[in-house]
């Protein structure tokens, strides 16, 4: 079962169980997916849906930081719940140790030695961790190794 089908089934399940919050969250994600499918005039594959899910989580994490700065705990709680629901559709996230191992391997593969090689390392690295790690964390780990 692909991600789109899983989202549809979970939406139906949320309707049956009358879980309005989960239903609205899944509908928001599905509408983003559907809009892109309409723009592209084709259905999206799992990698493209994964990109959308990652983008949705990133947007909500950014909003969460702003809500916490502004002292809006009510909105922060809502956004945290949305992140948790959307996160269920992403693959298991890599730990920082796993990221470090992948970064070291990629640095060796690309022959990078300084911060000037950062772009080369990141372009080779991001497909390996796509959907399984936040780009900011990966960027920080690469910077640690390329000093």
C-alpha positions in Angstrom: 0.0 0.0 0.0 1.4 3.4 -1.0 1.3 6.5 1.2 -1.6 8.1 -0.7 -3.7 4.9 -0.1 -2.7 4.8 3.5 -3.7 8.5 4.0 -7.1 7.7 2.4 -7.7 4.7 4.6 -6.7 6.6 7.7 -8.9 9.5 6.8 -11.9 7.1 6.5 -10.9 5.5 9.8 -10.8 9.0 11.4 -14.3 9.7 10.0 -15.7 6.4 11.4 -14.1 7.0 14.8 -15.2 10.7 14.8 -11.6 11.9 15.4 -12.1 15.4 14.0 -8.6 16.6 14.7 -6.9 13.7 12.9 -9.4 14.0 10.1 -8.7 17.7 9.5 -5.0 17.2 9.7 -5.1 14.3 7.1 -7.4 16.4 4.9 -4.9 19.3 4.9 -2.1 17.0 3.8 -4.3 15.3 1.2 -5.3 18.6 -0.2 -1.7 19.7 -0.6 -1.0 16.4 -2.4 -4.1 16.7 -4.6 -3.2 20.3 -5.6 0.2 19.2 -6.7 -1.3 16.2 -8.6 -3.6 18.7 -10.4 -0.8 21.0 -11.3 1.4 18.2 -12.6 -1.6 16.4 -14.2 -0.5 13.0 -12.8 -0.5 11.0 -9.6 2.4 11.4 -7.3 4.7 8.5 -6.3 5.7 7.7 -2.7 8.9 9.8 -2.9 7.0 12.8 -4.0 4.4 12.3 -1.2 7.2 11.8 1.2 8.6 15.2 0.1 5.3 16.8 0.8 5.0 15.2 4.2 8.5 16.3 5.1 7.7 19.9 4.0 4.5 19.9 6.0 6.3 18.8 9.1 9.1 21.4 8.6 6.5 24.2 8.2 4.8 23.1 11.4 8.1 22.9 13.3 8.9 26.5 12.2 5.4 27.6 13.3 5.8 25.8 16.6 9.0 27.8 17.4 7.2 31.0 16.6 4.2 30.1 18.7 6.4 29.2 21.7 8.3 32.5 21.4 5.0 34.4 21.4 3.8 32.4 24.4 0.9 30.9 22.5 0.9 27.5 24.2 -2.6 26.8 22.9 -1.5 27.0 19.3 1.8 25.2 20.1 -0.1 22.2 21.5 -2.2 22.0 18.3 0.8 22.2 16.0 2.6 19.5 18.1 -0.4 17.2 17.7 -0.4 17.8 13.9 3.4 17.0 13.7 2.8 13.8 15.6 0.0 12.7 13.2 1.9 13.6 10.0 5.1 12.0 11.4 3.3 8.6 11.5 3.6 8.5 7.7 7.3 9.2 7.5 9.9 6.5 7.7 11.7 6.0 11.1 14.0 8.9 11.7 17.7 8.4 11.9 19.5 9.0 15.2 22.3 11.5 15.4 24.9 8.6 15.6 23.5 7.0 12.4 23.6 10.4 10.6 27.3 10.8 11.7 28.2 7.4 10.2 26.4 8.2 6.9 28.1 11.7 6.8 31.6 10.2 7.4 31.0 7.6 4.6 29.8 10.4 2.2 32.8 12.6 3.0 35.1 9.7 2.2 33.2 8.9 -1.0 33.3 12.5 -2.2 36.9 13.2 -1.0 35.8 16.4 0.8 38.3 18.0 3.1 37.1 21.6 3.9 34.0 23.7 4.2 34.4 24.6 0.5 33.3 21.1 -0.3 30.1 21.4 1.7 27.8 21.6 -1.3 29.4 18.5 -2.9 28.9 16.5 0.3 25.3 17.7 0.9 24.2 16.9 -2.7 25.6 13.4 -2.3 24.2 13.0 1.2 20.7 14.3 1.1 19.3 11.5 -1.2 20.6 8.9 1.4 18.8 10.5 4.3 15.7 11.8 2.4 12.6 11.7 4.6 14.6 10.1 7.5 16.3 13.2 8.9 15.9 16.9 9.1 18.2 18.8 6.7 19.2 21.3 9.5 20.6 18.4 11.6 22.4 16.9 8.7 23.9 20.3 7.8 25.2 20.8 11.3 26.8 17.3 11.4 28.5 17.9 8.1 29.8 21.3 9.4 31.3 19.5 12.4 33.2 17.1 10.2 34.3 19.7 7.6 36.1 22.3 9.8 
